[in-house]
Amino acid sequence: MKLNCDLGESFGAWTMGHDSEVMPYIDQANIACGFHGGDPLVMQKTLALAKQHQVAIGAHPSYPDLVGFGRRSMACSSEEIIALMHYQVAAIDGMASAQGLSIDYVKPHGALYNDMMAKAEVFTAILAALSQYPKKLTLMLQATPELAAFKAQANEFGISVYAEAFADRCYDDDGRLLARSQAGAVLTKVAMLAQVKQLTEQGTVTTLSGKVLKLNVDSICVHGDNIAGVQAIGEIKTLLR
C-alpha cells in the first residue's frame, strides 16, 4: 500500500498542515488547487517539496469554499462540477509542468469527495470531467464495500481508480467515514496505528459499533492537518513497509 496526504492547504498568511514534516514519508501528495486552500505561491512551494522528495502528485480539487475549507456541500450542477474540476486540475497541472513535474491522479477534497461517494450525479460528473481532460488521470476514491460498482462505472469512462482507506478516521457500518461532528470521528495516535496495522495485516477495519469490514486498498491517507497523524507518520510508513 502507498501512503498519501492532503497538502498545500495553507492560504496567504494562514497556515494549515505540516507539509515539510510529512512529505519525506509519503508516496502521494494531494495538493490543494486554490478553492478550499492553497494559493499560487503555496502550490509552487508544495510542488517543489514533492519534487525534492520524489513524491507522486495528485490534484486535490474542492467546491469553491475557502471560508468553509471545502467542507460544506454545494448544490452545483453537473456542468459546474465539470468546469470547477477542469479549472483546478489545469491550475496544478500547469504549475507542475513549470517545474518539470506531472500530476498523475485526482483526489477530490472534503464535501466534494463525500458527495462523490454518496451522490451518483456528482460521481458521474467527476468521471466526465476526467474523461474530457487531455491527460489520462487516475481517480482516488474511498475504498468501501461497494468499490467494485464504483470501479465498473469509472471503467465505462476509461478512468482507473486508486482506492484509499484512512489511517486517522473512524468508520461507520456502511464503510463511510464517521462525520467529524461525531465523537470519535478522528482517531488518537494509538487507535490510528492499530487501524493501519489491521489494514496491512488483515485488509479490514473495525467500525465504531465493532463490525469488521473487508476493504481492498491501494493507498492509505493521513490528513496533514491532524497533528496526531503527523506525529505518527514515520511509524505508519514502517507498518506499510
N, C-alpha and C positions, 0 to 999 in steps of 0.2 A: 504494500500500500504506500501511496505517496502522502505527503503532508502539505496541506495548503493553509493559507492565512489571508484574511481580508486586510489590505494595507493601503497606504497612501490616502488615508481618510481625514487628514488634517486639512484646514482651510484658513488661509490668511494667517492671522495671529493666534488662531485657535488650534491647539494641538490635540490630536486623537491617536491613541495607539503607541506602540513601542517598536516601530519598524526596524530600526537598526539592531535591536536586540534579537528580533525574531528571524530576520532574513537569513542569517548564516545556517539556520537549522532546517529551513523548509525547502520543498521541491517546487511548489507552485505559489506564485503571488497573485492574488486577485486585487487589481489596482483600481481604485475609485476613479471615476471619469468626470467628476465635477457636479453631478446632480444631487448627490447626498453628502459628499465630502470630496476633497481633492480640489486643487486649482492648478493652473499650468505649471507653476514652479514646483509644487508638491509632486505632481505627476512626473515631471522631469527628474527630480531627485530620487523618487522611488524607483523609477526605471533604471537609473544609474546604479542604485544599490542592488537591484536584481541582477543587473549585468555583472557587477563586481563579484557576486556570489553564484553566478551561473544558475539562476533560478528561472524556471519557465514562467511566462507572463500570461495572465488572463485579464480580460476586461471585466469590470465589476459595475455594470450599469444599474441605475435606480430610477424610480419615479422622480420627477423634478421636485424635490422636497428637502432643501437644505436645512430649513428650520426644524423639521422633524427627523432629520438624519435618515430619510428614506424609509422610516419605519411605519408610515401611515399609508394605508391603501388609498388609491386614487381611481376614480371612475373614468379611466382612459379608454377610448375606442381602440379597436384593433389597428386602425391606421395610425393613431397617435403612438401606440406601443412600438409599432414597426419603425416609425420615424425617430422616436427617442432612443431606441436601440441603435439604429444606424448612426445617429449623431454622436452618441457616447463611444461606441466601438471605434468609429472612424477617428475620434479625437485621440484615444490612447494608442491606436494602431499607427497613426501618423507620427505621434511623438516618439513611439518606439522605433519607427523607421529612421528617424533623425539620429538615433544612437546606434544604428546598425542592428536593431533588435526586431523581433517579430512576435506578435501575440499568436497564441495557438488555441485559445479556448475563451469561453464567455461564461461567467457565473453571475446571474442577476443578484441584486442586493435586497435585503430587508423585505419590505412588503411586496415588492415585485417578485421576489423569489417565492414567498409564501403564496401569493396569488397564482403564480405559475404552477405550483404543486396542487392547488385546490380548485382552480377555475379553468375548465377546458379551453375557453376562448382566449385566455391570457397565454396559456401554453402554446396554443396554435399560432397566435400572433408572434410569439418569440421564435418559434420554429420558422415561420415565414420570413421573419427579419434575417435570421441567419442564413436561410437558403438563398436569399436575394443578395447577400453581401458578397463582394467579388473575391473574397478569400475564404477557403474552407476552414471553418472553426468548429471545435467540439463544444457541446453544451454541458456544463456542470449542473447537476441537479441532485436532489436528495434521494438517497437510497431508501426506498420504502418497500413494504411487501408487494406493492403494485408496480415495481420497477419494470418488469417485463412489458407491461402495457405502455408505459412511457417510452421505452426504447423502441417498441414497434411503431408508435406514431412518429417518433423522431426519424426512424429509418425511412418512412414514407416521404420525408422531406430531404432525405440524403444526409441527415445530421447524425454524427456519432455522439456518444454520451459518456461523460465521466460521472459515476455515481459516488456521492460523498456521504460520509457519516460525520457526526460532530463529537469531538472529544469532550467539550465543555458544556454540553446542553443535555437536559433530561428529556426523555421521550414519553409520549403517551401511548396508549394501547393500539392506536392506528398507525404507529410508526412515524407520526408527526412530532415536531418539536413542541415541547410544553411552552405555552405562551410566557413571555418574560414577566408578565404581570402576576404569574402564579408563583407561590413559594416553591423553592427548589428547582426552578427552571434552569438556573445557571449552577453548574456543579462546583464543588470545592476541589482543591488540588488532589486530595486523596481519592475522591469519587471519580474525578476525571481520569486519573491514571488507571484506576480499576476498570473503567469503561473501555479505555484504549486497549488494555490487556485482554479483556473479554472479546473485543472485536478482532484483535490479531490472532488470538488462540482458538476462538470458537466461532467467529463470524456472527456473533449475536450481540444484542443489547438487552438490558433488563429495564422495563418501563417503570414508571412511578408506582404502579399497582403491583409490580412483581412479575409481570408477564415477560417471557423471553421471546424476542423476535429475531428471526434469521434475516440478515441483511447481506447483500452482495455489494461489496465496497471497493472502489478503486482509489479513493483518496479520503483522508481524514482532515477535518477542519478544526483549527484552533483560532478563536477570534482575537485579533490584535489588540482590542480594547479591554480584554479580560486579563487583569494583572496576574491572576492565579494561573491562567493558561500560559502567559509569557514566562512565568517563573518555572513552569513545568515543561517547557518546550524541549529542553535537552533530554529530559527523561522520556518524553513521548517519542522523540526521534530514536532513542535507544530501543524502546519497545518495538517500533516499526521495523527496525533492522533485524 
